[in-house]
Amino acid sequence: MAATSKKRLARNIVGSRVKQARQAFDPPLTQDQLSGRLASDGVQLDRVALAKVEAGTRCAFDFEVKGLAAVLRVDANWLLGISANPSPDGHKAAPRGKVRP
């Protein structure tokens, strides 16, 4: 029997961009802070689930991607790797505070 890798393949493509957008805040948002902001928008995604999404071991549902995009003030298409521009309107956004350039 061939040896198989114990490392699980990434199960989503939004994780690295969620982390990038979260860290673009000044000061950067923690996973817990992002979870709280999502909860206030009606999306229940706790810190552990966010960590798994960012690590690529948990899939993000469509409504979660939509909520993440809204809270992080980025384009959902950017989170999905469809668009190269993170801002939903094509401009740098200042999401609930400053964003680092």
Sequence and secondary structure as in RCSB ss.txt:
>XXXX:A:sequence
MAATSKKRLARNIVGSRVKQARQAFDPPLTQDQLSGRLASDGVQLDRVALAKVEAGTRCAFDFEVKGLAAVLRVD
ANWLLGISANPSPDGHKAAPRGKVRP
>XXXX:A:secstr
      S     SSHHHHHHHHHTEES   HHHHHHHHHHTT    HHHHHHHHHTSS   HHHHHHHHHHHT  
HHHHTTS S  STTSS   TTSEE  
